[in-house]
């Protein structure tokens, strides 16, 4: 069946990605998100397919090709950030999605000069460098996230080059955005997500529907 939007749940069942402070992994968290977002976007009349990465060590390398098979106009990949290393938090070797967060001085909440795991926070969207449409969609999704997730700060839109963080998804043919709406390692970010995630789904669905309309 032809598809307008592909929704990718980040990571895979046997390597579930970053772990939030309540013990929930990215893969677990976004089972709900994918279902809710699929329903919301379909309510506007669009055809939506939720895509799972193959549950093998080669699944990440094959992800873009798998997404391409659905012929979607746009694709989003659902994640959350967590300060730490993939080897400690359940990521595949070479999987940069949600890891490698830089030491940003404004995240050092206790002022000790060292970025603790619980201090990193904020929302960011990743798109392929040089993709005008990708940047447009990422900017819209970032604005919707900041509007709906009240109190989560902006880390901006990041344009990713070949081989960079999230590239193995972002290289797919549809207009693609990797979404990191909060830090699971930050208790406050996580509480905001649980409180506001239904509003987030509604606002993100509107952005996606409007964007798809512009591609027809």
Secondary structure in CASP SS format (residue, H / E / C, confidence):
PFRMAT SS
TARGET T0000
AUTHOR 0000-0000-0000
METHOD secondary structure of the structure
MODEL  1
X C 1.00
X C 1.00
X C 1.00
X C 1.00
X E 1.00
X E 1.00
X E 1.00
X E 1.00
X E 1.00
X C 1.00
X C 1.00
X E 1.00
X C 1.00
X C 1.00
X E 1.00
X C 1.00
X C 1.00
X C 1.00
X E 1.00
X C 1.00
X C 1.00
X C 1.00
X C 1.00
X C 1.00
X E 1.00
X H 1.00
X H 1.00
X H 1.00
X H 1.00
X H 1.00
X H 1.00
X H 1.00
X H 1.00
X H 1.00
X H 1.00
X H 1.00
X H 1.00
X H 1.00
X H 1.00
X H 1.00
X H 1.00
X H 1.00
X C 1.00
X C 1.00
X C 1.00
X C 1.00
X C 1.00
X E 1.00
X E 1.00
X E 1.00
X E 1.00
X E 1.00
X C 1.00
X C 1.00
X C 1.00
X C 1.00
X C 1.00
X C 1.00
X C 1.00
X C 1.00
X C 1.00
X C 1.00
X H 1.00
X H 1.00
X H 1.00
X H 1.00
X H 1.00
X H 1.00
X C 1.00
X C 1.00
X C 1.00
X C 1.00
X C 1.00
X E 1.00
X E 1.00
X E 1.00
X E 1.00
X E 1.00
X E 1.00
X E 1.00
X E 1.00
X C 1.00
X C 1.00
X C 1.00
X C 1.00
X H 1.00
X H 1.00
X H 1.00
X H 1.00
X C 1.00
X C 1.00
X C 1.00
X C 1.00
X C 1.00
X C 1.00
X C 1.00
X C 1.00
X C 1.00
X C 1.00
X C 1.00
X C 1.00
X C 1.00
X C 1.00
X C 1.00
X H 1.00
X H 1.00
X H 1.00
X C 1.00
X C 1.00
X C 1.00
X C 1.00
X C 1.00
X C 1.00
X C 1.00
X C 1.00
X C 1.00
X C 1.00
X C 1.00
X C 1.00
X C 1.00
X C 1.00
X C 1.00
X E 1.00
X E 1.00
X E 1.00
X E 1.00
X E 1.00
X E 1.00
X C 1.00
X C 1.00
X C 1.00
X H 1.00
X H 1.00
X H 1.00
X H 1.00
X H 1.00
X H 1.00
X H 1.00
X H 1.00
X H 1.00
X H 1.00
X H 1.00
X H 1.00
X H 1.00
X H 1.00
X H 1.00
X H 1.00
X H 1.00
X C 1.00
X C 1.00
X C 1.00
X C 1.00
X C 1.00
X E 1.00
X E 1.00
X E 1.00
X E 1.00
X E 1.00
X E 1.00
X E 1.00
X C 1.00
X C 1.00
X C 1.00
X C 1.00
X C 1.00
X C 1.00
X H 1.00
X H 1.00
X H 1.00
X H 1.00
X C 1.00
X C 1.00
X C 1.00
X C 1.00
X E 1.00
X E 1.00
X E 1.00
X E 1.00
X E 1.00
X E 1.00
X E 1.00
X E 1.00
X E 1.00
X C 1.00
X C 1.00
X C 1.00
X H 1.00
X H 1.00
X H 1.00
X H 1.00
X H 1.00
X H 1.00
X H 1.00
X H 1.00
X H 1.00
X H 1.00
X H 1.00
X H 1.00
X H 1.00
X H 1.00
X H 1.00
X H 1.00
X H 1.00
X H 1.00
X H 1.00
X H 1.00
X H 1.00
X H 1.00
X H 1.00
X H 1.00
X H 1.00
X H 1.00
X H 1.00
X H 1.00
X H 1.00
X C 1.00
END
